[in-house]
Amino acid sequence: MLLQARPITALPIAPQIEVPQGTWEKDSSHYSEPISPFAATTHLLEDGQTQAMLDEWGLMPDRVSVRVIGHEFYVHVEPDDGGANPPPWWVLGVVARLLPSMRRKLKLAQRAVDGGLLESLPAHWESELKPKLERELRTYIELDLTALDDTRRDRPASRPPRVRGPLENIPDAGPPVAATGHV
């Protein structure tokens, strides 16, 4: 139901959608519904964790970008093949052994596997990261906003929650928009 105090005099203007270069795939697995501009600003904070994971684990993509296009989340992976079919597996095997950047990624991936990084992450999450995040979130939930004056209400009571773990060397991107209330 919509209650409007005055008659509708104009219809909404369709959004201008700028389609970026390259191949972008809709991220319906994480965001199945259209997203509001405010939610987009809180979700699109670049905190460097994805790039750090790509670099530390030796994963094949050079970069993963996320962008809102027409109120929907889209993902772009570089290098971009322009939507072409991938080459046969043996071509990738030869290229991976010839290119220095690919050999470097393969060494990093081998180090991550040999070091047990993938096996240790779930236990690290359950034993350390999840309880820490729950404690930090509980402090925000229990915070009495009515007791704060205007100057305290505009900034977080403490640092916003940040999940850290094996990627401790990631620089802090500052407080998220949702924690500060600023858009």
C-alpha positions as CSV (number, residue, x, y, z in Angstrom):
1,M,0.0,0.0,0.0
2,L,1.2,3.5,-0.8
3,L,-0.3,6.6,0.8
4,Q,0.6,9.8,-0.9
5,A,-0.6,13.2,0.3
6,R,-0.5,14.8,-3.1
7,P,-1.1,13.6,-6.6
8,I,1.7,12.0,-8.6
9,T,2.9,14.6,-11.1
10,A,5.8,12.9,-12.7
11,L,7.0,9.4,-13.1
12,P,10.5,8.3,-11.9
13,I,13.4,8.8,-14.2
14,A,15.1,5.6,-15.4
15,P,18.7,5.4,-14.1
16,Q,21.6,6.0,-16.4
17,I,23.5,2.8,-16.6
18,E,27.1,3.0,-17.6
19,V,28.3,-0.4,-18.8
20,P,32.1,-0.8,-18.1
21,Q,34.6,-2.4,-20.5
22,G,35.3,-6.1,-20.2
23,T,33.3,-9.1,-19.1
24,W,31.1,-8.6,-15.9
25,E,29.1,-11.4,-14.3
26,K,26.1,-10.8,-12.1
27,D,26.9,-11.9,-8.5
28,S,23.5,-13.5,-7.8
29,S,25.0,-16.0,-5.4
30,H,25.8,-13.3,-2.8
31,Y,23.3,-10.6,-3.8
32,S,20.1,-12.1,-5.4
33,E,18.1,-8.9,-5.0
34,P,18.7,-5.3,-6.3
35,I,20.6,-3.2,-3.8
36,S,20.0,0.3,-2.6
37,P,22.7,3.0,-3.1
38,F,23.3,3.1,0.7
39,A,23.9,-0.6,0.9
40,A,26.2,-0.4,-2.1
41,T,28.4,2.1,-0.3
42,T,28.7,-0.1,2.7
43,H,29.4,-3.3,0.7
44,L,31.8,-1.9,-1.8
45,L,34.5,-0.7,0.6
46,E,37.8,-1.8,-0.7
47,D,39.6,-3.2,2.3
48,G,42.2,-5.1,0.3
49,Q,41.4,-8.6,1.6
50,T,40.4,-10.1,-1.7
51,Q,43.6,-8.8,-3.3
52,A,45.7,-10.0,-0.4
53,M,44.2,-13.4,-0.7
54,L,44.9,-13.6,-4.4
55,D,48.5,-12.5,-3.8
56,E,49.2,-14.7,-0.7
57,W,47.6,-17.9,-2.0
58,G,48.9,-17.7,-5.5
59,L,45.5,-17.7,-7.1
60,M,45.3,-17.4,-10.9
61,P,43.3,-14.1,-11.3
62,D,45.4,-10.9,-11.1
63,R,42.5,-8.9,-9.7
64,V,38.8,-9.2,-8.8
65,S,36.6,-6.1,-9.0
66,V,33.1,-5.7,-7.8
67,R,30.8,-2.9,-9.1
68,V,27.1,-2.0,-8.9
69,I,25.6,-1.8,-12.4
70,G,21.9,-0.9,-12.5
71,H,21.4,-1.7,-8.7
72,E,22.9,-5.1,-9.1
73,F,26.3,-6.4,-8.0
74,Y,28.6,-7.5,-10.8
75,V,32.1,-9.2,-10.6
76,H,35.0,-8.7,-13.0
77,V,38.0,-11.0,-13.0
78,E,41.3,-10.0,-14.6
79,P,42.9,-11.0,-16.8
80,D,39.7,-10.8,-18.8
81,D,39.3,-13.2,-21.7
82,G,36.5,-11.3,-23.2
83,G,34.0,-14.1,-22.6
84,A,35.9,-16.5,-24.9
85,N,36.2,-20.2,-24.1
86,P,39.2,-21.2,-22.1
87,P,42.1,-22.9,-23.9
88,P,42.7,-26.6,-23.5
89,W,44.2,-27.6,-20.1
90,W,47.5,-28.5,-21.6
91,V,48.0,-25.0,-23.0
92,L,47.5,-23.6,-19.5
93,G,50.0,-26.1,-18.2
94,V,52.7,-25.0,-20.7
95,V,52.0,-21.2,-20.2
96,A,52.1,-21.7,-16.4
97,R,55.6,-23.1,-16.7
98,L,56.9,-20.6,-19.2
99,L,55.7,-17.2,-17.8
100,P,57.6,-15.9,-14.7
101,S,54.4,-14.4,-13.2
102,M,52.6,-17.7,-13.5
103,R,55.6,-19.6,-12.0
104,R,55.6,-17.2,-9.1
105,K,51.9,-17.8,-8.5
106,L,52.4,-21.5,-8.6
107,K,55.1,-21.3,-6.0
108,L,52.9,-19.2,-3.7
109,A,50.0,-21.7,-4.2
110,Q,52.3,-24.6,-3.4
111,R,53.6,-22.8,-0.3
112,A,50.0,-22.2,0.9
113,V,49.0,-25.8,0.4
114,D,52.2,-27.2,2.0
115,G,51.9,-24.8,4.9
116,G,48.4,-26.1,5.6
117,L,46.8,-22.7,5.2
118,L,43.6,-24.1,3.7
119,E,43.1,-26.7,6.4
120,S,43.8,-24.3,9.2
121,L,41.4,-21.5,8.2
122,P,38.2,-23.2,9.4
123,A,39.6,-24.0,12.8
124,H,41.1,-20.5,13.1
125,W,37.7,-19.0,12.2
126,E,35.9,-21.1,14.9
127,S,38.5,-20.7,17.7
128,E,39.7,-17.1,17.2
129,L,38.1,-14.9,14.5
130,K,34.4,-15.7,15.0
131,P,34.4,-15.2,18.8
132,K,36.4,-12.0,18.4
133,L,33.9,-10.7,15.9
134,E,30.9,-11.8,18.0
135,R,32.4,-9.9,21.0
136,E,32.9,-6.7,19.0
137,L,29.5,-6.9,17.5
138,R,28.0,-7.4,20.9
139,T,29.5,-4.1,22.1
140,Y,27.8,-2.3,19.3
141,I,24.5,-4.1,20.0
142,E,24.7,-3.2,23.7
143,L,25.7,0.4,23.0
144,D,23.0,2.8,24.3
145,L,22.7,5.4,21.5
146,T,20.3,7.5,23.5
147,A,22.9,8.1,26.2
148,L,25.4,9.5,23.7
149,D,25.6,13.2,22.9
150,D,25.6,14.4,19.3
151,T,29.4,14.4,18.9
152,R,29.7,10.8,20.2
153,R,26.8,9.6,18.1
154,D,28.6,10.6,14.9
155,R,31.5,8.3,15.4
156,P,31.9,4.7,16.4
157,A,32.3,3.8,20.1
158,S,35.4,1.9,19.2
159,R,37.1,0.5,16.1
160,P,34.5,-1.2,13.8
161,P,34.8,-5.0,13.7
162,R,37.4,-6.3,11.3
163,V,38.0,-10.0,10.7
164,R,41.7,-10.6,10.5
165,G,43.6,-13.9,10.4
166,P,46.3,-15.2,8.3
167,L,46.2,-12.0,6.2
168,E,47.2,-9.8,9.1
169,N,49.4,-7.6,6.9
170,I,46.4,-6.0,5.2
171,P,46.3,-2.2,5.7
172,D,43.3,-0.9,7.5
173,A,40.8,0.9,5.2
174,G,39.3,2.9,8.1
175,P,35.8,2.6,9.5
176,P,33.1,1.4,7.2
177,V,30.4,3.8,6.2
178,A,27.7,1.9,8.2
179,A,29.7,2.2,11.4
180,T,30.1,5.9,11.2
181,G,26.7,6.8,9.8
182,H,28.2,9.0,7.1
183,V,27.4,8.5,3.4
